Amino acid sequence: MVGSTPVREVVQRSKQYLLVEREKLRIQHDSGSPGPQVSAALSQLADEIVVDIYQQCLRDAKLEHLADQMVLIAHGSYGRGVLAPFSDIDLMLLHAPSVEKQINPLISQLSRDIVDVGYVLGFSARTASEAYAWAWKEIPVFTSLCESRWLEGSRDLFERFFHSFRLRAMRRKNRLTNGIIAARLEEREKWGESSYLLRPNVKRSRGTLRDVQMIRWLGFANAGETDIGKLVDLGVFNEDDYRHVKRGNSFLLRLRNELHFMSGKQSQDLLDRHLQIEIADRWGYRGETGMLPVEEFMRDYFEHTGEVRYAVSHFRDTCRNRSVFGAAIDRAFSKTVDEDFKVGPYHIWIKPRSLDRVANSVADVLHLMDIANQRCLRIRHQSWQAIRTAMRVRQPESPTPETTQHFLSLISQPGRLADLLRRLNELRVLEQIIPGMKHARRLLQFNQYHKYTVDAHSIRAVEAATHFIDNEDWPGQIYRAMKDKTRLHLSLLIHDLGKGFEEDHSDVGKRIAEETADLLHMSEDDRELLGWMVHKHLLMAHTAFRHNLNDPDMLTMFASEVGTPQRLDMLVLHTIADLTAVGPDVLTDWKLSLLRELYENTKRYFRTGELPDDPDISVLETKNQLLTALEKANASRVSFECVKSMPSSMLRHHDADELLEELMLADKLTNTDRVAVVIPRSIPDSHALEYTVIIRQDDRPIGTFSRITGALSGMGLEILRADIETVGDNLAWDRFLVNDPDAVETSLARRNAVCKAIVDYLAADEIPQPTFRRRWNRAAVKQVAEVQQLPTRVTFDNETSERSTIISLFAYDRPGLLFTIAKALANLGVVLNFAKISTHLDQVVDVFYVTELNGDKLDSPQRRQILREHLLDSVQRLEQ
């Protein structure tokens, strides 16, 4: 091409060499070569190329005579000698101040050539004093330069620079240590506080390669050494931890290499779901009974990252700059507790003479934790380090009565319970007290719903419950009023331990709960309650999210299942804590409001025997207010009849002003040619909107529900709930609770457009086919398709409701699903009375209360089978 710059010969040669050698290393990796070996070879390959280019650039710039005043230094991961296939490389040209102006052509050509070869380059040229000032100012620069390695140039200049850098760093060890810890904490908050995330970043999430690097950085600041093996020789790092970190580092390096080779480029290091499945297959995982191959692979991943996280946490605490003032206050105001322990204002610790005996006794360790929990104190690091060292080599044994007594006392109080349970779990002491924890340890829940492993989720659920102590809202009031919190905390800890087996996890969990109660010598009443809580821990969520809370039959059945107000209190707190622990944004305001409604309805039923459709004082007051207002407005007879026949649920959940507005619009509807009126309304303290659609029954078109859902879905709205009521002799009152993902605050124009779409759909001769917006990309669709493990299911329930058949449909979400289902019901002449839509990320459970056209239930098995096949066929066609 005319005017183009010819490619330099050294670049052509190096680029071809890089492609050939990288492919050889890919083959070596695929054959099972360890991660550190491949990463070291990739680093050596980069060394050859970079040095060759540097020497050529030096000759071309005619600066060979300055070679002894410059040194090319690799730093960061490149300096560490552990590159991934497409990692960037960090270089610094360290030079004497006197040559600064002469080396600019060298710098420009060198950086340009390395980039042209195909590397992503981080490059700087500095004097020693500039490099020091840069490092003390920016922690990421310090952590990169402490991994410096000589590549080419003056060895003497490099040795003098790095020796001085080491000494200066150690003089600043406190500030650097705190800076490293703060920077890593900030990074963890972005990429994952837990090492048990189900979509982790293999470089930056907790317990991953960044934490291995953090050990090296802290080692350099505190002991002048980045080699972890040498830190062990210096007595700075624990030898047992080193073995675990070395294994974890090897696993993670191989995994990161895999991600790079699979993508053929520098990856984001995110171990996504479809990648987990593919890697598990490539690495030969076959799965165990009740466990998928991907779950087995991820269990190994969590085992390694858990050990790395554990090791770095303790090394961090060892290196951390402690407050001399705080330690002095602890000593000055400490007092002895139970002979073996000293308690200060901030910490509790083991007396030196008792250290070995307490550290080797599970019962004594639990006693220490119990005191720390009751007083909300931290266990001093030296005491915890002794416990950790002893427990990791101690042989497991069955719990003694003293052990169980201290454990039950520990778990009865909120305090710092979750942190202490995590420590017991990491030490594998928890599984000696509750054997079911061993199977659940780092067990993946391979769905799009849970975010954490089973053991991490269980402890987070306990943590969510203990946070109720400071909650001023209604869950906090229930929690604080609960005198004995032992059974709630324990049921949360073990509620999911039945996962990973072929049998339903609630059934397995019930047996585990009863066995745990026996091991802990709990009373028969406590044993029965614990088994029931674990067995029924999904009952309240399923009832609230999948059923009509205004159905008296449903409420009486739920109340009968729960049995007592005490169990109801425990169950609602358990449900809220469980949902909170699943992951961010799972417990929405809408779900919490449904749980509260079910809780209060059931509580009222236990107290007074009143059912949701029984008129209470508030219902009667609202009705009287409406009748008075209608009389003042000279409303028609139709409006008065509507109020008299209005269901109690409408009068209970909507204030008189809202209902009056709807009644006046409905009154006008009877005297016009309009098919329907649509009223949009914001829901307080929520981003949700409610669209109320009032239709004359005489003009009600076929497939009303499918028409409205089609209009709403076609406008891009997410439907959360639908209530269908008949008011008076001739009016249908349909309410749809929706979320608008496109708008935080929905504009008036947007609402009017939605209302017009609903009216147009209702007025159409045939049910229109809406155009649904696609909200996900192809990669996401592929991921969902590969993760799916369960088929679409349709079930019928003729027992729960006296008036209706309840259809439950489980499917994976996709645009147009609800419209497709509603249209299928309409085509078969099924009357829809109520709908509840429940979506957990990609999984949908829609519940419909339906009858035949004559108002009867769907009693015929043949009729139900036809409907099931029609629904399944409709969903299957949508997938295609």
Buried (B, 14 or more C-beta within 10 A) or exposed (E): EEEEEEEBEBBEBBBEBBEEBBEEBBEBBEEEBBBBBBBBBBBEBBBEBBBBBBBBBBEBBEBEEBBEBBBBBBBBBBBBBBBBBBBBBBBBBBBBEEBEEEBEEBBEBBBBBBEBBBBEBBBBBBBBEBBBEBBBEBBEBBBBBBBBBBBBBBEEBBEBBBEEBBEEBBEBBBBBBBBBBEBBEEBBEEBBEBBBBBBBBBBBBBBBBBBBBBBBBBBBBBBBBBEBEBBBEBEBBBEBBBEBBBBBBBBBBBBBBBBBBBEEEBBEBBBBBBBBBBBBEEBEBEEEEBBBBBBBBBBBBBBBBBBBBBBBBBBBBBBBEEEEEEBEBBEEEBEEBEEBBBBBEBBBBBEEEBBEEBBBBBBBBBBBBBBBBBBEBEBBBBBBBBBBBBBBEBEEEEBEEBBBBBBBBBBBBBBBBBBBBBBBBBBBBBBBBBBBBBBBBBBBBBBBEBBBBBBBBBBBBBBBBBBBEEBEEBBBEBBBEBEEBBBBBBBBBBBBBBBBBEEEBBEBBBBBBBBBBEBBEBEEEBBBBBBBBBBBBBBBBBBBBBBBBBBBBBBBBBBEBBEEBEBBBBBBBBBBBBBBBBBEEBBBEBBBBBBBBBBEBBBBBBEEEBBBBBBBEEBEEBBEBBBEBBEEEEBBEBBBBBBEEBBBBBBBBBEBEBBBBBBBBBBEBBEEEBBBBBBBBEBEEBBBBBBBBBBBEEBBBEBBBBBBBBBBBBBBBBBBBBBBBBBBEBBBBBBBBBBBEEBEEBEEEBBEEBBEBBBEBBEEEEBBEBEBEEEBEEEBEEBBEBBBEEEBEBEBBEEBBEEBBBBBBBBBBBBBBBBBBBBBBBBBEBBBBBBBBBBBBBBBBBBBBBBBEEEEBBEEEEBBEEBBEBBBEBBEEBEE
